[in-house]
Amino acid sequence: MRVKKVLLRTLVSIPLLVCAGGLQAQTAQNSAHAIPKTSEQVYKNIQVLKGVPADQFIPAMQFIAASLGVQCDFCHIENAFDKDDKETKQTARKMMRMMFTINKDNFEGHQEVTCFACHRGARKPLIIPSVNQDDVKVAEEEKTRPEETTGLPAAEQIVAKYLQAIGGAEAVAKISTRIQKGTLTVGAKSFPVEVLAQAPARRITTVGFPGGDSVTGINGAEGWLSTAGRAPHEMGPSELDAAKLDAELFFPTYLKQIFRELRVQKRELLNGKQAYVVLGIRERQLPVELYFDEESGLLLRMQRYTETPVGRNPTQIEFADYRSEGGVKTPFRWTVARPNGRFTIQIEQMQQSIPIEENRFAKPTVAPPSS
């Protein structure tokens, strides 16, 4: 049951860190309303994150847990998340207030200091410099070297090479649908998966669990989640944005339409290959980082972010196993990673540009919230 809950969140934009159980039902109720609610209107005993949109509350908890390298029960009592029995929960509130004050007093309220800035995955931040050379190496790697930002091609050239590498813009534009079947693997467990996609932004991912299917759906401006034993519920704004972006990038022809500006950032070594890092700028959304193989031109990675009141949660998608199907190269394997979990989809069968029944993309009836 725990794996099933983890996978449901892994397939969409919210980073996995299942503090849920009872929280999942509350989130579903909130998203069903037309007017977004704040955290204190949806969850109990909110003292610091008042006024924060409710759909950002769970991602904020996930960001904190990932920053400290802990699980929900470090601060909370399972199935009684609102209780204040644990001292660590009180400490977390003090730390959030301190962080907000630092940013307000020193950075005009901009999110320059986060939990991760000090903790770096440890429960207690280090206060004494380390003599471990590996730590020094990590710090050096974070610096941008001058040679990485000079002599780089224009973003238009990189995108043009990418389209040529996967078969040419004309061939790519002919692909209107994809039906893919394979396996989704988390740890040592694998489950059958089917992905139905139609350009530009329709995508249904169905994972078959022993107890029933888990479905993540996006149909243009609508997104939903469903799992066996629970009524379908609508995605929150951050989930919807991530799912829509993933669906649109599934068809490379729309790359230039997704981003109002593409800006080359640097050249970076990625898994032994030199890659160009291109920043995709969108209207009223966080930027997206795209990594293109310098030699082949293929897209190797996409990294996107989810905004929370305490920091940005990253989602990294690695693309691999490119194969030519119908004259167009497509990744047959992609790995989705977040600070506290990852899964891999390996495609075994694929059909392109064949009709898909309209009702396959229909949003199911969303159950009204209980009183």
Buried (B, 14 or more C-beta within 10 A) or exposed (E): EEBBBBBBBBBBBBBBBBBBBBBBBBBBBBBBBEEBBBBBEBBEEBEBBEEBBBBBBBBBBBBBBBBBBBBBEBBBBEEEBEEEEBEEBEEBBEBBEEBBEEBEEEEEEEBEBBBBBBBBEEEEEEEEEEEEEEEEEEEEEEEEEEEBEEEBBEBEEBBBBBBEBBBEBEBBBEBBBBBBBBBBBBEEEBBBBBBBBBBBBBBBBBBBBEEBBBBBBBBEEBBBBBBEEBBBBBBBBBBBBBBBBBBBBBBBBBBBEBBEEBEBBBBBEBEEBEBBBBBBEBEEBBBBBBBBBBEBBBBBBBBBBBBBBBBBBBBBBBBBEBEEBBBBBBBBBBBBBBBBBBBBBBBEEBEBEEEBEEEBBEBEEBEEBEE
